[in-house]
Amino acid sequence: MALDQSFVGRTYPPTAPYEVGREKIREFAEAVGETNPVYTDPEAAKEFGHPDVIAPPTFVFSITFRAAGQVVQDPQLGLDYDRVVHGDQKFAYARPVRAGDRLTVTSTIEAIKSLAGNDILDIRGEVHDESGELVVTAWTKLVARAAEEA
């Protein structure tokens, strides 16, 4: 069953603040094989004009994907998460994510499409710091695969 088009434009409440820790950034950088010292060494980050270590570009995915959970779990939307696969991801940065940032994410449904029985859901997550400054916008595309015929 196709998702309801009236949900396009629906915005969900901001998430609780997520405090970005220096150690979380280091762990993430190591996990993805990132060796740039601006991700692990505060002094190296300062040499490049940052107040502390910064996060690799895809670090924010874990925060925005968790926030998109509000959309996915909305019972009124009726998305069958058992059939969902991650279709695409992109980011537009206003500034790097830094250790010490307290970030909130506001998720908005940008588009709902049906194609060959699949539901395609585009979610925009706007990430702001505690002063309200936009840090990054993330777009997540989810595909709910068509139910298999018996």
Salt bridges, closest charged atoms under 4 A:
GLU19 OE1 - ARG102 NH1 3.56
GLU23 OE2 - ARG26 NH2 2.17
GLU30 OE2 - ARG26 NH1 2.61
GLU43 OE2 - LYS46 NZ 3.90
ASP52 OD2 - ARG22 NH2 2.76
ASP74 OD2 - ARG10 NH1 3.40
ASP80 OD2 - ARG83 NH1 3.96
ASP101 OD2 - ARG95 NH1 3.04
GLU110 OE2 - ARG124 NH1 2.51
ASP122 OD2 - LYS113 NZ 3.28
ASP122 OD1 - LYS141 NZ 2.68
GLU126 OE2 - ARG124 NE 3.24
ASP129 OD2 - ARG95 NH2 2.96
GLU130 OE1 - ARG102 NE 3.39
GLU133 OE1 - ARG95 NE 3.49
